[in-house]
Amino acid sequence: MIRSRLLSAIGWPVPLPGRLRPVAVALAAGLSLAACSGVSAPLIALGGATATTINTDKLPTDHIADYITGQDCNSVRQSRDGGPLCRPYEMGVIEEPRYCYKSLGTITCYTEPDPYRDGRYYVQ
């Protein structure tokens, strides 16, 4: 509640999503130290950009494009596969693997392969 009041007091319309927090912290740190020295500020910004790119596999501009478009923007992926810069997020459901075996009169399914090691026949 205090955080939302603080953000609305400074004119920020919505709280930052979790994926933008590292970018915001690096940007705030770089901007706050910009007045301290002429040389260290660009190095801090470069370090923050490098850390963000290594951790998320996205450039800092990709995070800004993510926030503006609401899609998954990635320059690195675009350069690898030649596809579009921004794509809709893939919201697929990840299902647990099922391993089914014939037993007496029925088929029994487990989440791990042959848990009892009794030599049952695998059913696809």
Phi and psi in degrees as a GROMACS rama.xvg file:
@    title "Ramachandran Plot"
@    xaxis  label "Phi"
@    yaxis  label "Psi"
@TYPE xy
-64.5345  -39.2496  ILE-2
-63.714  -43.2952  ARG-3
-67.2774  -35.5295  SER-4
-64.8609  -41.4377  ARG-5
-64.3591  -44.0324  LEU-6
-65.2209  -39.7339  LEU-7
-71.5108  -28.9189  SER-8
-67.7815  -33.0976  ALA-9
-91.5888  2.09732  ILE-10
92.3405  10.8313  GLY-11
-83.6085  122.378  TRP-12
-71.9128  -33.9587  PRO-13
-137.715  153.588  VAL-14
-66.4216  153.444  PRO-15
-71.9966  135.209  LEU-16
-66.5728  159.781  PRO-17
-57.3861  -32.8259  GLY-18
-75.3113  -14.7771  ARG-19
-99.2254  -8.88225  LEU-20
-60.9432  -45.1643  ARG-21
-61.5133  -36.4615  PRO-22
-66.3185  -43.9202  VAL-23
-63.6528  -40.5547  ALA-24
-65.9522  -44.2943  VAL-25
-64.9234  -40.4661  ALA-26
-66.883  -43.3015  LEU-27
-63.9734  -41.017  ALA-28
-64.8397  -43.0294  ALA-29
-64.8244  -42.2106  GLY-30
-70.8133  -36.1963  LEU-31
-70.4993  -27.1413  SER-32
-96.4063  2.6932  LEU-33
-64.2434  -31.184  ALA-34
-81.2191  -13.6474  ALA-35
-72.9828  -38.3781  CYS-36
-157.187  150.329  SER-37
-78.1916  -23.8284  GLY-38
-98.1217  -37.2421  VAL-39
-73.287  -29.4377  SER-40
-62.0659  -46.9088  ALA-41
-64.0238  -33.2784  PRO-42
-68.4811  -37.7766  LEU-43
-65.5289  -43.8215  ILE-44
-62.5985  -41.2597  ALA-45
-64.2091  -41.4531  LEU-46
-63.7418  -41.9822  GLY-47
-64.6747  -41.8308  GLY-48
-65.0559  -39.7072  ALA-49
-65.931  -44.2505  THR-50
-63.5618  -40.4025  ALA-51
-63.9216  -43.0875  THR-52
-65.524  -40.1899  THR-53
-67.9045  -42.1387  ILE-54
-74.9651  -34.0995  ASN-55
-113.573  -7.17123  THR-56
60.8945  28.312  ASP-57
-133.753  148.674  LYS-58
-78.6224  158.705  LEU-59
-56.8679  -35.3926  PRO-60
-66.8119  -27.8938  THR-61
-65.3718  -38.9941  ASP-62
-64.8793  -38.6124  HIS-63
-65.5055  -43.7722  ILE-64
-64.2135  -36.7017  ALA-65
-56.6906  -48.7411  ASP-66
-66.6897  -40.2119  TYR-67
-72.1492  -45.947  ILE-68
-87.0771  -23.9609  THR-69
76.4164  13.9631  GLY-70
-117.749  174.882  GLN-71
-89.3558  102.89  ASP-72
-103.357  131.958  CYS-73
-151.686  109.234  ASN-74
-69.2679  -35.5835  SER-75
-64.6071  -45.9976  VAL-76
-63.6599  -38.8536  ARG-77
-63.3386  -40.6643  GLN-78
-70.0263  -26.6277  SER-79
-78.5965  -46.8411  ARG-80
-107.265  -4.06422  ASP-81
72.3064  11.8597  GLY-82
-82.3891  -171.03  GLY-83
-70.4698  157.632  PRO-84
-67.5303  -47.1932  LEU-85
-111.084  132.622  CYS-86
-132.176  153.096  ARG-87
-63.6493  148.387  PRO-88
-64.7271  139.584  TYR-89
-87.8032  113.629  GLU-90
-107.61  55.4956  MET-91
-79.4904  153.28  GLY-92
-92.5882  128.049  VAL-93
-92.9561  116.413  ILE-94
-93.7487  148.417  GLU-95
-69.5654  143.991  GLU-96
-68.0055  144.751  PRO-97
-121.655  131.378  ARG-98
-117.721  114.853  TYR-99
-109.92  140.769  CYS-100
-133.942  149.1  TYR-101
-74.7935  131.868  LYS-102
-128.564  -169.348  SER-103
-64.2438  105.854  LEU-104
75.07  0.459876  GLY-105
-154.523  174.517  THR-106
-111.755  128.618  ILE-107
-111.692  133.49  THR-108
-113.758  144.853  CYS-109
-131.541  167.106  TYR-110
-92.8698  -3.84724  THR-111
-132.685  152.753  GLU-112
-70.7724  127.982  PRO-113
39.3327  68.0737  ASP-114
-63.9267  -25.7979  PRO-115
-100.975  -3.14757  TYR-116
49.1842  46.1074  ARG-117
-103.197  10.2832  ASP-118
76.7611  22.4693  GLY-119
-66.2969  160.727  ARG-120
-86.5629  129.494  TYR-121
-72.944  134.796  TYR-122
-112.708  132.679  VAL-123
